[in-house]
Every structure is written in C-alpha cells, then in structure tokens.
C-alpha cells in the first residue's frame, strides 16, 4: 500500500478579495510537498503574487483555507513561520550602503546572529550566483538590476531556511545568468515556490500551476519512474 504523506502547503478552494472587493484569487487549490519545486506561471496581474502573500499571512482568504503541515494558517502561525520562510520579491531592496552590509543585514537581527556565515561560506554562495568576491566592497547603488537580484538570492541562501518563496527571480538577468540561476535553484535541497511568466522554466519544475485571471487554468506534475 502506498504511504500517504501530508503536504507541506495546501490551498483548499481559496478565494481572496482585493481592497475594492474584487476577487484576486478564485477557488484556488493545490499542494506543495516538502522538497518539491513548484512553479506558479501566468501573465502579469493574474494573481500569482497574491498566492505568496496569502501563504505568508498578508492576505486572509474570504473562503477556503490554507494549511501548513496540515495546520490552518492562522495569523499566529503565519508569524511563527517567518523564521522558516525566505521570501525574495521581484525587486529586492539592498537595504544597506555597501554590498557586504547588505549581504549580512539579516544577521544583524537577534534571531539570526548565531547564524552569521563565515567568509568561506560567503564566497561559496557568491560563486554560486555568479558574483565575484570583490563585489563585497562595492556600493549597492552601483549595482545593476541583475546584480541586485543575485545579491538577494545569495542573502537568502546564507540564511539556510527550508522554504523559499521567490517572485520573478530572473526578470533582470541576461540569458546566461538566468540559465545558471535556474540550475542553482533546482539543485537546492529546499522547498521552492517560484513565480514567473517565463514559459521556458515550466519544463524544469516538479509541478507547474498555471493561473489566469485569478483562477487555476492548469496543473502539471512531472511524474517519476513508473508514474
């Protein structure tokens, strides 16, 4: 008998309304298993980012529910999950004057001080996102959009959290850096929920949820051997 597993994340018929009372998401259902790489695909304005915001507790469903490890996502639970989730927005603000200060910014908070990375770890992560070590001495104001995005990914990797929520990670990258970033994300032993409108990424993920006008248009799952 096949063993049943509890999804890490589950959306059950979730509907979310905007400030003006219009539905942004309509009866969205899907699951994310631990370690799974899930892509949410759709055009701009389709409701993709709202899914991430709902998962983080920034939006509350008007109907349906969100579960995390089979527990309803209450405001209290959402608050406690912030130490387990890394969210990377499409336009990530450096938050500091120098690249080194920006990279180490999360470790200035009491909750992360014990996690402050070594110089060797920092160099490994910078190499992984195609940034050179000397970038640490540059000012963040001099970085390109693509460099800022890769810096945000590097900072997230240093935190070593298990669940990554990433909004359009390659929107400012050239073709080579985009390809390298995709390979990096897929190699990570993390649970990923990634938003994109780039159809070229669809074939690489374990699961692809297509969203149109706030509704689930399609759900594709890559089957393993024998699936």
HUKAPE-V692091 format. One record per backbone hydrogen bond with DSSP energy under -1.0 kcal/mol. NH is the residue of the N-H (numbers start at 0). CO is the residue of the C=O. Records with the same first field share a line. If there is no record, write none. Layout:
BEGIN
NH=CO + CO
END
This chain:
BEGIN
7=31
8=31
9=66
10=29
11=64
13=27
14=62
15=24
17=21
20=17
23=15
24=15
25=213
27=13
29=10
31=8
35=32
37=191
38=206
39=193
40=208
41=195
45=42
50=46
51=47
52=48
53=49
54=50
55=51
56=53
57=52
61=14
62=14
64=11
66=9
67=70
68=7
70=67
72=65
73=71
77=73
78=74
79=75
80=76
83=80
84=80
85=162
87=164
98=137
99=135
101=97
102=98
103=99
106=103
107=104
111=108
114=111
115=112
121=117
122=118
123=119
124=120
125=121
126=122
127=123
128=124
129=126
130=125
134=131
135=132
136=133
137=134
139=96
141=138
142=139
147=143
148=144
149=145
150=146
151=147
152=148
153=149
154=150
155=151
156=152
157=153
162=83
163=190
164=85
165=192
166=87
167=194
170=167
172=169
177=173
178=174
179=175
180=176
181=177
182=178
183=179
184=180
185=181
186=182
187=183
189=187
190=161
191=35
192=163
193=37
194=165
195=39
200=197
201=198
203=200
205=36
206=36
207=219
208=38
209=217
210=40
211=214
213=45
214=211
216=209
217=209
219=207
221=205
226=223
END
